[in-house]
Amino acid sequence: MKERPILFSKPMVLALLSGTKTQTRRVVKPSDLAWMDEHQGLREPDNAIRCPYGQPGDHLWVRETFFAWGRWETRFSAKKGRDEWHFIDMTLECGQSYLYAADGVSDTKAFIKRRGGVEPMYWKRPAIFMPRAACRITLELTGVRVDRLQDISEADAKAEGIHQQPTTGWFSVPGISGAGTTARAAYALLWNSINGAGSWDSNPWVWCVEFKRTEVA
């Protein structure tokens, strides 16, 4: 069993926490497509070996926007020939807890965005910089396959975290503007919001990763 990190946006983190998201789709890299073409077909079981997110039974740990307790210091970068700011994470050693943007933690004077200062405090940190120790969501892969993006079914779109509004019957994702008359239409809006305008129409090959949430990491 292997473990890999994976990034999710705030709306998707909320869907994971609520249990409505059990799938994610990520664009297949050209190098992986070339390899699969050489091995005659995109739906062969062995293709899961090439999936960068793992195989059934492997785990993913979720990186999300978070707040860490620490301070900034400058270090000289020989590569760039100048000083650079580096964040020193002191959360655990100072007996503090990591906080998460998806929980509604907002920027206040306690969460100053500018860098500098030796006094430790909470700082907002991008998901890409989350250490494993700060992770609160782990997922176990239950299935991996390759499909065209637009082949997504209505049921699979709902498994991507698409929610039907009880009052209007329209489908949407909390935190993402726009709604659709079907879960697929709402997912197309979600995909474009993440990957850019026109990305749904380009209909790329995607990894379809199915998972279940495991116990607290």
Buried (B, 14 or more C-beta within 10 A) or exposed (E): EEEEBBBBBBBBBBBBBEEBBBBBBBBBEEEBBEEBEEEEEBEEEEBBEBBEBBBEEBBBBBBBBBBBBBBBBEEEEEEEEEEEEEBBBBBBEEEBEBBBBBBEBEEEEEBBEEEEEEEBBBBBBEBEEBBEEBBBBBBBBEEBBBBEBBEBEBEBBBBBBBBBEEEEEBBBBEBBEBBBEBBBBBBBBBBBBEBEEEBBEEEBBBBBBBBEBEEEB
